[in-house]
Amino acid sequence: MALPWKTLDRFETEDEGVLELRQRGVGDFLISVGSQVLMNSKAQRSEIALGVLGCKGLNKKVKPRVLVGGLGMGITLRAVLDELPAAAEVLVAELNPRICDWCLGLLAELTAGAAGDPRVSLEVGDVAALIQRSNPGRFDAIILDLYRGPGPQTDKLKDPIYGSRAIGLALSALKAGGTFAVWGENPDAGFEGRLAAAGFKVRCERPGKGGYRHAVWVAQKQDSSASPRGRK
């Protein structure tokens, strides 16, 4: 028989309703908002894949800089840190300070203290605004793990995260060869097309082999200094 969920913390958000952190047994956590389950610590394959794919190859760099949008339970952040060298810098943008508190406290053991890692800086704020004010070429990777991914509801031009203007800002904030990795509930051809139109080389991964499989877009900024194909 499954253990009952125990509410560890809950609070009212401005826009989404009541956000709750629950636990049943060791290492089994759930975050919900209203009646919607946002994430469960026992279902984390897409979050891990997002962090791994977004940081692929960065362990070879001396001091890579990575931006993570959305903290959640810290599972994606843990995967990111496991791919990076000791001198890496990871900036995490999280809208809600209570989520930061959870990851530094109640959820810390789940991710081996990822949020408190010395490579990590936590910033309470909007990741879209952070990207917008970033200097060109600031990051080696931008990884978005937000609980609402792109989809048919996305405004193609003006959406602050997944619209074409926002994609252009992310492209600018990345170094040549940098990676823009994005989590979504389902594949979305419109978002993939906007990434390609901006100049990214993009693919959509579906982590796992069975059950419900989320989408992970891996978009790489092309090196404009590279020679065109077929020319020396």
N, CA, C and O of each residue as an XYZ file, in Angstrom:
928
protein
N       0.841     -1.199      0.000
C       0.000      0.000      0.000
C       0.876      1.249      0.000
O       1.818      1.366      0.784
N       0.546      2.178     -0.895
C       1.324      3.408     -0.991
C       1.136      4.261      0.254
O       0.043      4.337      0.815
N       2.205      4.891      0.668
C       2.133      5.791      1.812
C       1.357      7.048      1.442
O       1.367      7.455      0.281
N       0.690      7.665      2.398
C      -0.022      8.917      2.114
C       0.958     10.071      1.947
O       2.043     10.075      2.530
N       0.559     11.044      1.145
C       1.392     12.233      0.975
C       1.289     13.113      2.220
O       0.212     13.278      2.792
N       2.419     13.668      2.624
C       2.487     14.607      3.729
C       2.898     15.968      3.181
O       3.905     16.069      2.479
N       2.144     17.007      3.486
C       2.477     18.354      3.020
C       3.581     18.941      3.896
O       3.418     19.093      5.106
N       4.706     19.267      3.260
C       5.836     19.850      3.982
C       5.761     21.367      4.037
O       6.169     21.990      5.018
N       5.231     21.953      2.962
C       5.115     23.409      2.914
C       4.097     23.771      1.836
O       3.931     23.040      0.859
N       3.427     24.887      2.017
C       2.470     25.371      1.025
C       2.339     26.878      1.151
O       2.456     27.433      2.244
N       2.096     27.537      0.024
C       1.896     28.979      0.058
C       1.124     29.413     -1.178
O       1.088     28.712     -2.190
N       0.517     30.567     -1.075
C      -0.289     31.130     -2.160
C       0.612     31.938     -3.094
O       1.356     32.812     -2.648
N       0.540     31.637     -4.390
C       1.281     32.423     -5.384
C       0.374     33.531     -5.911
O      -0.840     33.498     -5.711
N       0.967     34.502     -6.579
C       0.198     35.639     -7.080
C      -0.726     35.236     -8.232
O      -1.850     35.730     -8.331
N      -0.253     34.340     -9.101
C      -0.982     34.063    -10.339
C      -1.509     32.643    -10.468
O      -2.505     32.420    -11.156
N      -0.862     31.675     -9.819
C      -1.140     30.277    -10.124
C      -1.950     29.537     -9.061
O      -2.403     28.420     -9.311
N      -2.142     30.128     -7.886
C      -2.839     29.435     -6.824
C      -1.875     28.917     -5.772
O      -0.773     29.444     -5.626
N      -2.279     27.895     -5.043
C      -1.478     27.369     -3.933
C      -0.401     26.412     -4.462
O      -0.697     25.461     -5.185
N       0.826     26.678     -4.093
C       1.953     25.811     -4.435
C       2.296     24.967     -3.215
O       2.445     25.489     -2.111
N       2.420     23.663     -3.421
C       2.673     22.743     -2.307
C       3.879     21.855     -2.577
O       4.134     21.459     -3.714
N       4.611     21.553     -1.521
C       5.654     20.537     -1.537
C       5.207     19.405     -0.631
O       4.919     19.622      0.546
N       5.147     18.179     -1.184
C       4.697     17.016     -0.421
C       5.763     15.918     -0.463
O       6.633     15.896     -1.333
N       5.662     15.012      0.507
C       6.587     13.887      0.572
C       5.849     12.648      1.062
O       4.955     12.728      1.904
N       6.250     11.483      0.506
C       5.811     10.202      1.059
C       6.982      9.237      0.953
O       7.351      8.838     -0.152
N       7.552      8.868      2.041
C       8.703      7.982      2.034
C       9.982      8.708      1.690
O       9.991      9.914      1.443
N      11.073      7.943      1.679
C      12.395      8.510      1.453
C      12.577      8.861     -0.022
O      12.393      8.014     -0.896
N      12.936     10.100     -0.290
C      13.251     10.519     -1.648
C      12.076     10.627     -2.591
O      12.274     10.739     -3.800
N      10.859     10.597     -2.080
C       9.670     10.663     -2.924
C       8.949     11.983     -2.645
O       8.199     12.107     -1.678
N       9.197     12.969     -3.520
C       8.647     14.307     -3.341
C       7.770     14.678     -4.530
O       7.918     14.145     -5.630
N       6.859     15.601     -4.279
C       5.951     16.078     -5.317
C       5.720     17.564     -5.107
O       5.550     18.024     -3.978
N       5.714     18.314     -6.209
C       5.357     19.727     -6.173
C       4.103     19.905     -7.018
O       4.041     19.441     -8.156
N       3.110     20.574     -6.459
C       1.865     20.815     -7.176
C       1.475     22.280     -7.048
O       1.868     22.967     -6.105
N       0.691     22.745     -8.021
C       0.103     24.071     -7.950
C      -1.379     23.906     -8.252
O      -1.754     23.422     -9.320
N      -2.215     24.308     -7.310
C      -3.640     24.039     -7.442
C      -3.866     22.539     -7.523
O      -3.413     21.794     -6.654
N      -4.557     22.096     -8.547
C      -4.806     20.661     -8.742
C      -3.812     20.016     -9.713
O      -3.938     18.834    -10.034
N      -2.836     20.781    -10.177
C      -1.888     20.296    -11.185
C      -0.579     19.859    -10.548
O       0.028     20.613     -9.787
N      -0.140     18.635    -10.858
C       1.170     18.162    -10.421
C       2.232     18.724    -11.364
O       2.183     18.492    -12.572
N       3.182     19.455    -10.811
C       4.232     20.042    -11.625
C       5.390     19.091    -11.834
O       5.929     18.996    -12.937
N       5.775     18.388    -10.786
C       6.909     17.467    -10.903
C       6.900     16.472     -9.755
O       6.365     16.731     -8.677
N       7.517     15.311    -10.026
C       7.639     14.247     -9.040
C       9.074     13.743     -9.089
O       9.615     13.492    -10.166
N       9.679     13.601     -7.939
C      11.088     13.203     -7.893
C      11.331     11.794     -8.423
O      12.473     11.440     -8.718
N      10.292     10.990     -8.548
C      10.439      9.639     -9.073
C      10.311      9.598    -10.598
O      10.486      8.541    -11.204
N      10.012     10.726    -11.213
C       9.886     10.800    -12.676
C      10.769     11.945    -13.151
O      10.305     13.075    -13.303
N      12.033     11.650    -13.383
C      12.991     12.718    -13.632
C      13.879     12.489    -14.854
O      14.886     13.178    -15.018
N      13.524     11.536    -15.711
C      14.431     11.221    -16.820
C      14.581     12.383    -17.800
O      15.674     12.623    -18.312
N      13.481     13.111    -18.067
C      13.607     14.217    -19.022
C      14.396     15.375    -18.423
O      15.126     16.055    -19.145
N      14.268     15.613    -17.129
C      15.029     16.677    -16.478
C      16.523     16.359    -16.485
O      17.349     17.239    -16.730
N      16.864     15.109    -16.217
C      18.268     14.700    -16.251
C      18.812     14.813    -17.669
O      19.916     15.315    -17.881
N      18.026     14.339    -18.645
C      18.458     14.422    -20.047
C      18.666     15.871    -20.462
O      19.614     16.173    -21.187
N      17.798     16.770    -20.018
C      17.932     18.189    -20.339
C      19.270     18.737    -19.867
O      19.973     19.411    -20.619
N      19.621     18.444    -18.617
C      20.891     18.930    -18.086
C      22.096     18.334    -18.781
O      23.065     19.036    -19.070
N      22.038     17.041    -19.050
C      23.159     16.352    -19.707
C      23.341     16.848    -21.138
O      24.452     17.188    -21.545
N      22.251     16.890    -21.898
C      22.341     17.314    -23.300
C      22.722     18.791    -23.417
O      23.460     19.175    -24.324
N      22.220     19.608    -22.503
C      22.533     21.032    -22.556
C      23.983     21.345    -22.271
O      24.497     22.362    -22.738
N      24.652     20.495    -21.517
C      26.041     20.751    -21.122
C      27.043     19.806    -21.778
O      28.201     19.746    -21.364
N      26.611     19.077    -22.785
C      27.493     18.114    -23.430
C      28.750     18.795    -23.963
O      28.673     19.772    -24.709
N      29.900     18.270    -23.571
C      31.177     18.794    -24.026
C      31.750     19.922    -23.193
O      32.907     20.293    -23.390
N      30.985     20.481    -22.272
C      31.472     21.622    -21.495
C      32.486     21.225    -20.431
O      33.194     22.082    -19.902
N      32.565     19.935    -20.111
C      33.581     19.490    -19.143
C      35.001     19.665    -19.685
O      35.973     19.575    -18.935
N      35.113     19.914    -20.988
C      36.432     20.127    -21.596
C      36.847     21.592    -21.553
O      38.003     21.916    -21.826
N      35.922     22.473    -21.215
C      36.253     23.892    -21.110
C      36.776     24.207    -19.710
O      36.429     23.526    -18.745
N      37.603     25.228    -19.605
C      38.208     25.565    -18.321
C      37.187     26.176    -17.374
O      37.097     25.775    -16.213
N      36.416     27.145    -17.862
C      35.484     27.861    -16.988
C      34.194     28.186    -17.745
O      33.925     29.353    -18.030
N      33.407     27.180    -18.068
C      32.158     27.443    -18.794
C      31.137     28.172    -17.924
O      31.123     28.035    -16.701
N      30.288     28.946    -18.586
C      29.217     29.663    -17.897
C      27.877     29.141    -18.408
O      27.636     29.080    -19.614
N      27.020     28.769    -17.478
C      25.736     28.165    -17.826
C      24.624     28.905    -17.093
O      24.743     29.220    -15.909
N      23.550     29.174    -17.811
C      22.350     29.747    -17.217
C      21.263     28.684    -17.179
O      20.960     28.060    -18.197
N      20.677     28.478    -16.004
C      19.554     27.554    -15.848
C      18.328     28.374    -15.475
O      18.342     29.095    -14.477
N      17.279     28.270    -16.265
C      16.026     28.958    -15.974
C      15.037     27.997    -15.344
O      14.603     27.039    -15.984
N      14.680     28.246    -14.093
C      13.776     27.364    -13.361
C      14.537     26.385    -12.494
O      15.377     25.636    -12.993
N      14.256     26.382    -11.204
C      14.978     25.514    -10.274
C      14.213     24.234     -9.968
O      14.805     23.155     -9.928
N      12.902     24.340     -9.750
C      12.115     23.144     -9.444
C      12.645     22.424     -8.223
O      12.830     23.036     -7.171
N      12.893     21.123     -8.353
C      13.469     20.337     -7.264
C      14.997     20.326     -7.303
O      15.643     19.755     -6.424
N      15.566     20.957     -8.322
C      17.015     20.972     -8.460
C      17.571     19.781     -9.215
O      18.786     19.590     -9.253
N      16.708     18.975     -9.817
C      17.157     17.760    -10.500
C      17.922     18.094    -11.774
O      18.976     17.514    -12.039
N      17.392     19.032    -12.568
C      18.124     19.464    -13.762
C      19.440     20.109    -13.370
O      20.464     19.866    -14.007
N      19.423     20.926    -12.332
C      20.653     21.569    -11.867
C      21.684     20.527    -11.471
O      22.862     20.679    -11.794
N      21.270     19.469    -10.776
C      22.201     18.408    -10.396
C      22.842     17.774    -11.629
O      24.048     17.527    -11.655
N      22.020     17.513    -12.653
C      22.542     16.922    -13.888
C      23.522     17.871    -14.578
O      24.536     17.436    -15.125
N      23.213     19.165    -14.550
C      24.114     20.167    -15.118
C      25.461     20.144    -14.403
O      26.510     20.079    -15.044
N      25.426     20.198    -13.073
C      26.669     20.238    -12.301
C      27.519     18.999    -12.524
O      28.747     19.089    -12.545
N      26.890     17.852    -12.689
C      27.637     16.609    -12.894
C      28.365     16.586    -14.231
O      29.266     15.772    -14.430
N      27.981     17.479    -15.157
C      28.618     17.545    -16.471
C      29.700     18.613    -16.555
O      30.374     18.725    -17.580
N      29.880     19.402    -15.491
C      30.741     20.579    -15.569
C      32.005     20.438    -14.719
O      32.019     19.701    -13.733
N      33.064     21.150    -15.108
C      34.303     21.127    -14.317
C      34.175     21.965    -13.045
O      33.191     22.679    -12.851
N      35.171     21.865    -12.200
C      35.131     22.520    -10.887
C      35.095     24.037    -10.974
O      34.578     24.692    -10.069
N      35.640     24.612    -12.054
C      35.703     26.066    -12.171
C      34.501     26.666    -12.897
O      34.482     27.869    -13.155
N      33.524     25.874    -13.223
C      32.344     26.363    -13.947
C      31.557     27.362    -13.107
O      31.639     27.365    -11.878
N      30.789     28.215    -13.797
C      29.886     29.152    -13.143
C      28.472     28.854    -13.632
O      28.214     28.829    -14.835
N      27.563     28.631    -12.695
C      26.175     28.316    -13.044
C      25.263     29.333    -12.373
O      25.217     29.436    -11.147
N      24.545     30.076    -13.190
C      23.580     31.050    -12.694
C      22.181     30.454    -12.838
O      21.789     30.048    -13.932
N      21.436     30.400    -11.750
C      20.078     29.852    -11.762
C      19.088     30.978    -11.513
O      19.168     31.674    -10.500
N      18.153     31.153    -12.442
C      17.095     32.149    -12.279
C      15.813     31.437    -11.871
O      15.315     30.581    -12.602
N      15.284     31.783    -10.721
C      14.054     31.175    -10.201
C      13.130     32.292     -9.710
O      13.531     33.142     -8.915
N      11.898     32.274    -10.194
C      10.960     33.338     -9.862
C      10.588     33.371     -8.383
O      10.370     34.444     -7.821
N      10.516     32.209     -7.754
C       9.965     32.156     -6.403
C      11.036     31.865     -5.357
O      11.669     30.811     -5.410
N      11.252     32.773     -4.411
C      12.276     32.543     -3.392
C      11.994     31.324     -2.522
O      12.927     30.736     -1.976
N      10.732     30.931     -2.379
C      10.394     29.766     -1.553
C      10.935     28.489     -2.197
O      11.349     27.567     -1.495
N      10.931     28.433     -3.525
C      11.507     27.285     -4.224
C      12.999     27.186     -3.925
O      13.527     26.095     -3.708
N      13.670     28.331     -3.917
C      15.097     28.345     -3.564
C      15.304     27.810     -2.153
O      16.226     27.031     -1.910
N      14.453     28.224     -1.231
C      14.546     27.747      0.151
C      14.355     26.231      0.217
O      15.074     25.551      0.949
N      13.399     25.698     -0.536
C      13.171     24.254     -0.548
C      14.415     23.510     -0.998
O      14.816     22.517     -0.391
N      15.027     24.007     -2.080
C      16.181     23.298     -2.648
C      17.421     23.417     -1.768
O      18.305     22.561     -1.810
N      17.480     24.461     -0.989
C      18.593     24.615     -0.047
C      18.335     23.890      1.272
O      19.256     23.683      2.062
N      17.068     23.500      1.509
C      16.706     22.870      2.772
C      16.038     21.524      2.608
O      16.715     20.497      2.565
N      14.720     21.512      2.515
C      13.947     20.272      2.497
C      14.336     19.324      1.360
O      14.278     18.105      1.521
N      14.730     19.878      0.216
C      15.045     19.047     -0.950
C      16.546     18.870     -1.176
O      16.950     18.235     -2.150
N      17.365     19.413     -0.303
C      18.810     19.403     -0.536
C      19.375     17.990     -0.656
O      20.226     17.732     -1.507
N      18.908     17.080      0.188
C      19.436     15.714      0.163
C      19.102     15.000     -1.147
O      19.862     14.144     -1.600
N      17.980     15.349     -1.749
C      17.554     14.722     -3.001
C      18.566     14.930     -4.114
O      18.747     14.053     -4.958
N      19.237     16.096     -4.126
C      20.167     16.436     -5.204
C      21.607     16.596     -4.726
O      22.419     17.241     -5.389
N      21.918     16.006     -3.575
C      23.270     16.130     -3.004
C      23.682     17.593     -2.884
O      24.826     17.957     -3.154
N      22.724     18.425     -2.472
C      23.019     19.831     -2.213
C      23.328     20.654     -3.441
O      24.166     21.554     -3.378
N      22.672     20.374     -4.562
C      22.976     21.062     -5.815
C      22.847     22.578     -5.705
O      23.715     23.309     -6.181
N      21.776     23.055     -5.085
C      21.544     24.501     -5.009
C      22.594     25.218     -4.166
O      22.811     26.417     -4.335
N      23.238     24.499     -3.269
C      24.275     25.085     -2.434
C      25.680     24.841     -2.930
O      26.645     25.177     -2.244
N      25.814     24.264     -4.105
C      27.133     24.003     -4.692
C      27.881     25.323     -4.888
O      27.271     26.308     -5.305
N      29.170     25.371     -4.602
C      29.918     26.636     -4.729
C      29.969     27.189     -6.151
O      30.278     28.365     -6.337
N      29.676     26.375     -7.146
C      29.648     26.863     -8.524
C      28.360     27.591     -8.859
O      28.263     28.223     -9.911
N      27.367     27.513     -7.976
C      26.017     27.990     -8.270
C      25.737     29.339     -7.625
O      26.063     29.568     -6.460
N      25.124     30.229     -8.405
C      24.574     31.479     -7.890
C      23.076     31.465     -8.162
O      22.654     31.243     -9.297
N      22.271     31.699     -7.131
C      20.820     31.740     -7.269
C      20.365     33.186     -7.392
O      20.748     34.041     -6.594
N      19.549     33.446     -8.396
C      18.983     34.782     -8.579
C      17.466     34.659     -8.640
O      16.925     33.955     -9.493
N      16.786     35.350     -7.728
C      15.325     35.347     -7.738
C      14.865     36.364     -8.775
O      15.042     37.570     -8.601
N      14.278     35.867     -9.845
C      13.847     36.758    -10.909
C      13.457     36.003    -12.157
O      13.512     34.773    -12.198
N      13.064     36.745    -13.173
C      12.569     36.222    -14.438
C      13.737     35.900    -15.361
O      14.544     36.776    -15.671
N      13.831     34.656    -15.797
C      14.943     34.269    -16.670
C      14.869     35.009    -17.995
O      15.910     35.289    -18.590
N      13.674     35.336    -18.479
C      13.548     36.072    -19.739
C      14.189     37.452    -19.619
O      14.881     37.899    -20.534
N      13.961     38.125    -18.498
C      14.555     39.437    -18.280
C      16.065     39.334    -18.139
O      16.797     40.209    -18.603
N      16.533     38.267    -17.501
C      17.970     38.072    -17.336
C      18.650     37.875    -18.693
O      19.709     38.445    -18.955
N      18.032     37.066    -19.548
C      18.590     36.854    -20.883
C      18.610     38.159    -21.668
O      19.578     38.459    -22.367
N      17.546     38.923    -21.547
C      17.431     40.174    -22.298
C      18.540     41.160    -21.935
O      19.031     41.887    -22.798
N      18.932     41.185    -20.676
C      19.950     42.153    -20.261
C      21.381     41.591    -20.306
O      22.331     42.282    -19.937
N      21.529     40.354    -20.754
C      22.853     39.734    -20.791
C      23.679     40.279    -21.950
O      23.149     40.587    -23.017
N      24.959     40.389    -21.729
C      25.870     40.792    -22.799
C      25.937     39.704    -23.863
O      25.768     38.526    -23.549
N      26.180     40.074    -25.104
C      26.321     39.059    -26.162
C      27.426     38.063    -25.823
O      28.489     38.441    -25.330
N      27.162     36.793    -26.092
C      28.168     35.756    -25.881
C      28.496     35.476    -24.436
O      29.597     35.015    -24.134
N      27.564     35.746    -23.527
C      27.861     35.571    -22.098
C      27.916     34.107    -21.678
O      28.722     33.739    -20.824
N      27.072     33.271    -22.267
C      26.906     31.905    -21.773
C      27.347     30.847    -22.795
O      27.230     31.027    -24.007
N      27.853     29.747    -22.253
C      28.141     28.569    -23.071
C      26.887     27.717    -23.267
O      26.776     26.981    -24.248
N      25.952     27.819    -22.337
C      24.695     27.085    -22.455
C      23.605     27.833    -21.701
O      23.846     28.403    -20.637
N      22.405     27.821    -22.267
C      21.203     28.316    -21.598
C      20.227     27.148    -21.556
O      19.889     26.574    -22.592
N      19.778     26.800    -20.361
C      18.931     25.619    -20.167
C      17.651     26.049    -19.465
O      17.686     26.568    -18.350
N      16.519     25.825    -20.132
C      15.233     26.251    -19.592
C      14.424     25.040    -19.144
O      14.036     24.198    -19.953
N      14.181     24.971    -17.849
C      13.388     23.889    -17.260
C      12.200     24.509    -16.538
O      12.121     24.486    -15.310
N      11.288     25.058    -17.312
C      10.122     25.742    -16.772
C       8.915     24.819    -16.834
O       8.842     23.958    -17.710
N       7.973     24.985    -15.921
C       6.892     24.006    -15.859
C       5.882     24.162    -16.980
O       5.047     23.281    -17.184
N       5.942     25.271    -17.714
C       5.162     25.395    -18.940
C       6.135     25.530    -20.108
O       6.868     26.514    -20.205
N       6.135     24.545    -20.980
C       6.985     24.576    -22.153
C       6.260     25.185    -23.344
O       5.114     25.613    -23.212
N       6.906     25.232    -24.499
C       6.263     25.758    -25.707
C       5.150     24.839    -26.183
O       5.159     23.638    -25.912
N       4.194     25.420    -26.895
C       3.081     24.627    -27.405
C       2.202     25.463    -28.307
O       2.562     26.589    -28.651
N       1.053     24.934    -28.698
C       0.152     25.661    -29.592
C      -0.300     27.007    -29.034
O      -0.658     27.908    -29.793
N      -0.285     27.146    -27.702
C      -0.732     28.394    -27.074
C       0.315     29.493    -27.149
O       0.017     30.641    -26.820
N       1.520     29.178    -27.566
C       2.629     30.134    -27.566
C       2.432     31.206    -28.639
O       2.184     30.887    -29.802
N       2.542     32.475    -28.245
C       2.543     33.552    -29.224
C       3.843     33.462    -30.030
O       4.930     33.559    -29.461
N       3.738     33.279    -31.325
C       4.905     32.993    -32.158
C       5.950     34.099    -32.127
O       7.146     33.833    -32.252
N       5.502     35.333    -31.961
C       6.428     36.459    -31.977
C       6.744     36.978    -30.583
O       7.909     37.197    -30.251
N       5.693     37.181    -29.745
C       5.858     37.954    -28.523
C       6.011     37.138    -27.247
O       6.294     37.711    -26.195
N       5.830     35.810    -27.303
C       5.984     35.047    -26.070
C       7.355     35.344    -25.459
O       8.368     35.248    -26.152
N       7.403     35.705    -24.167
C       8.674     36.164    -23.573
C       9.733     35.087    -23.416
O      10.893     35.392    -23.139
N       9.343     33.820    -23.591
C      10.299     32.728    -23.456
C      10.508     31.997    -24.782
O      11.641     31.728    -25.181
N       9.399     31.677    -25.459
C       9.454     30.777    -26.610
C       9.109     31.442    -27.941
O       9.106     30.775    -28.975
N       8.818     32.738    -27.935
C       8.543     33.451    -29.172
C       9.822     33.768    -29.931
O      10.919     33.629    -29.391
N       9.685     34.194    -31.181
C      10.860     34.413    -32.028
C      11.756     35.535    -31.498
O      12.976     35.467    -31.644
N      11.163     36.570    -30.884
C      11.997     37.635    -30.318
C      12.838     37.113    -29.161
O      14.026     37.420    -29.061
N      12.225     36.329    -28.295
C      12.953     35.768    -27.151
C      14.042     34.801    -27.618
O      15.131     34.767    -27.045
N      13.753     34.025    -28.646
C      14.747     33.098    -29.180
C      15.949     33.871    -29.713
O      17.093     33.453    -29.532
N      15.686     35.002    -30.371
C      16.782     35.833    -30.859
C      17.656     36.363    -29.739
O      18.876     36.443    -29.886
N      17.041     36.728    -28.614
C      17.805     37.202    -27.469
C      18.673     36.089    -26.880
O      19.816     36.323    -26.489
N      18.113     34.871    -26.823
C      18.888     33.727    -26.320
C      20.071     33.445    -27.236
O      21.169     33.147    -26.767
N      19.847     33.540    -28.537
C      20.929     33.328    -29.502
C      22.063     34.320    -29.260
O      23.237     33.951    -29.270
N      21.697     35.577    -29.045
C      22.698     36.613    -28.810
C      23.477     36.368    -27.528
O      24.681     36.620    -27.475
N      22.799     35.876    -26.487
C      23.444     35.682    -25.183
C      24.383     34.486    -25.151
O      25.136     34.313    -24.193
N      24.344     33.654    -26.196
C      25.196     32.474    -26.254
C      26.491     32.751    -27.008
O      26.533     33.565    -27.931
N      27.537     32.060    -26.595
C      28.773     32.066    -27.357
C      28.588     31.244    -28.628
O      27.668     30.430    -28.710
N      29.451     31.450    -29.618
C      29.426     30.618    -30.817
C      29.598     29.161    -30.414
O      30.492     28.827    -29.636
N      28.749     28.303    -30.940
C      28.793     26.898    -30.572
C      28.026     26.575    -29.306
O      27.945     25.411    -28.914
N      27.457     27.596    -28.653
C      26.721     27.395    -27.411
C      25.396     26.678    -27.635
O      24.887     26.614    -28.754
N      24.857     26.147    -26.560
C      23.648     25.323    -26.629
C      22.489     25.967    -25.887
O      22.631     26.449    -24.763
N      21.337     25.962    -26.548
C      20.075     26.397    -25.959
C      19.219     25.145    -25.823
O      18.747     24.602    -26.821
N      19.017     24.683    -24.583
C      18.278     23.442    -24.327
C      16.995     23.778    -23.577
O      17.012     24.522    -22.597
N      15.887     23.224    -24.048
C      14.570     23.602    -23.541
C      13.728     22.362    -23.296
O      13.661     21.470    -24.142
N      13.079     22.309    -22.126
C      12.154     21.223    -21.792
C      10.748     21.576    -22.229
O      10.348     22.739    -22.167
N       9.990     20.571    -22.676
C       8.582     20.776    -23.002
C       7.788     19.515    -22.739
O       8.341     18.416    -22.693
N       6.487     19.681    -22.567
C       5.637     18.517    -22.335
C       5.524     17.644    -23.576
O       5.521     16.417    -23.484
N       5.432     18.289    -24.740
C       5.244     17.570    -25.996
C       6.055     18.238    -27.095
O       6.393     19.416    -26.976
N       6.377     17.511    -28.166
C       7.022     18.147    -29.314
C       6.153     19.265    -29.873
O       4.926     19.192    -29.817
N       6.792     20.299    -30.413
C       6.055     21.422    -30.982
C       6.793     21.902    -32.230
O       7.867     22.499    -32.143
N       6.205     21.634    -33.380
C       6.860     21.955    -34.651
C       7.060     23.452    -34.814
O       8.048     23.884    -35.409
N       6.129     24.255    -34.290
C       6.256     25.698    -34.413
C       7.484     26.230    -33.688
O       8.229     27.045    -34.232
N       7.693     25.769    -32.465
C       8.865     26.199    -31.693
C      10.145     25.741    -32.382
O      11.103     26.505    -32.500
N      10.154     24.506    -32.830
C      11.336     23.976    -33.517
C      11.642     24.796    -34.773
O      12.805     25.066    -35.074
N      10.606     25.186    -35.495
C      10.802     26.003    -36.689
C      11.355     27.377    -36.362
O      12.195     27.896    -37.097
N      10.894     27.977    -35.263
C      11.402     29.291    -34.867
C      12.868     29.217    -34.460
O      13.640     30.133    -34.745
N      13.249     28.140    -33.799
C      14.661     27.958    -33.446
C      15.525     27.882    -34.706
O      16.574     28.521    -34.794
N      15.072     27.102    -35.663
C      15.832     26.948    -36.909
C      15.896     28.266    -37.673
O      16.939     28.618    -38.223
N      14.786     28.992    -37.707
C      14.748     30.263    -38.429
C      15.690     31.296    -37.815
O      16.204     32.167    -38.517
N      15.915     31.197    -36.500
C      16.820     32.131    -35.820
C      18.286     31.836    -36.126
O      19.152     32.688    -35.926
N      18.556     30.628    -36.610
C      19.931     30.272    -36.935
C      20.501     29.139    -36.116
O      21.686     28.825    -36.224
N      19.663     28.519    -35.292
C      20.105     27.374    -34.505
C      20.061     26.098    -35.353
O      19.213     25.950    -36.234
N      20.971     25.202    -35.075
C      20.871     23.824    -35.557
C      20.162     23.052    -34.453
O      20.689     22.948    -33.345
N      18.982     22.508    -34.728
C      18.109     22.039    -33.650
C      17.642     20.610    -33.881
O      17.424     20.176    -35.012
N      17.498     19.904    -32.787
C      16.865     18.585    -32.805
C      16.001     18.454    -31.562
O      16.230     19.130    -30.560
N      15.011     17.583    -31.634
C      14.117     17.336    -30.506
C      14.301     15.911    -30.033
O      14.086     14.969    -30.795
N      14.700     15.743    -28.774
C      14.897     14.430    -28.174
C      13.642     14.045    -27.383
O      12.937     14.905    -26.856
N      13.378     12.730    -27.309
C      12.281     12.202    -26.486
C      12.893     11.184    -25.520
O      12.902      9.990    -25.820
N      13.405     11.631    -24.362
C      14.109     10.728    -23.441
C      13.241      9.571    -22.976
O      12.047      9.735    -22.726
N      13.859      8.397    -22.864
C      13.159      7.224    -22.369
C      12.717      6.303    -23.485
O      12.848      6.626    -24.665
N      12.187      5.139    -23.093
C      11.774      4.125    -24.065
C      10.311      3.739    -23.939
O       9.767      3.093    -24.834
N       9.673      4.116    -22.862
C       8.281      3.745    -22.669
C       7.555      4.747    -21.812
O       8.178      5.593    -21.170
N       6.228      4.658    -21.797
C       5.432      5.569    -21.004
C       5.395      6.950    -21.637
O       5.752      7.129    -22.801
N       4.956      7.921    -20.847
C       4.857      9.292    -21.348
C       6.249      9.888    -21.478
O       7.016      9.886    -20.516
N       6.579     10.392    -22.646
C       7.917     10.913    -22.916
C       7.843     12.393    -23.256
O       7.205     12.785    -24.233
N       8.495     13.202    -22.448
C       8.520     14.634    -22.688
C       9.485     14.965    -23.825
O      10.169     14.091    -24.357
N       9.521     16.241    -24.180
C      10.394     16.710    -25.254
C      11.561     17.509    -24.674
O      11.399     18.252    -23.706
N      12.724     17.347    -25.275
C      13.890     18.161    -24.941
C      14.487     18.659    -26.254
O      14.985     17.873    -27.060
N      14.431     19.977    -26.457
C      15.044     20.557    -27.658
C      16.495     20.915    -27.351
O      16.800     21.510    -26.317
N      17.362     20.549    -28.249
C      18.779     20.875    -28.150
C      19.126     21.698    -29.381
O      19.186     21.170    -30.492
N      19.354     22.987    -29.182
C      19.600     23.913    -30.284
C      21.001     24.502    -30.133
O      21.333     25.070    -29.092
N      21.802     24.368    -31.155
C      23.187     24.831    -31.080
C      23.392     26.055    -31.957
O      22.997     26.074    -33.123
N      24.015     27.075    -31.382
C      24.356     28.283    -32.129
C      25.524     27.988    -33.043
O      26.554     27.475    -32.607
N      25.362     28.309    -34.294
C      26.404     28.033    -35.262
C      27.535     29.050    -35.150
O      27.314     30.214    -34.815
N      28.739     28.593    -35.435
C      29.919     29.452    -35.395
C      29.981     30.234    -36.696
O      30.252     29.660    -37.750
N      29.732     31.538    -36.635
C      29.687     32.346    -37.840
C      31.047     32.498    -38.499
O      31.143     32.917    -39.652
N      32.114     32.151    -37.753
C      33.461     32.254    -38.321
C      33.860     31.024    -39.102
O      34.886     31.008    -39.781
N      33.014     29.960    -38.997
C      33.347     28.719    -39.711
C      33.233     28.922    -41.202
O      32.400     29.703    -41.664
N      34.049     28.237    -41.950
C      34.030     28.339    -43.405
C      32.780     27.691    -43.939
O      32.373     26.648    -43.427
N      32.132     28.281    -44.978
C      30.967     27.641    -45.575
C      31.309     26.265    -46.114
O      32.444     26.013    -46.517
N      30.336     25.382    -46.121
C      30.546     24.021    -46.596
C      31.043     24.038    -48.043
O      30.523     24.740    -48.910
N      32.053     23.247    -48.244
C      32.583     23.108    -49.590
C      33.635     24.129    -49.950
O      34.193     24.071    -51.046
N      33.926     25.075    -49.050
C      34.947     26.085    -49.331
C      36.073     25.967    -48.306
O      35.851     25.553    -47.168
N      37.239     26.324    -48.710
C      38.411     26.285    -47.832
C      38.740     27.674    -47.317
O      39.697     27.841    -46.561
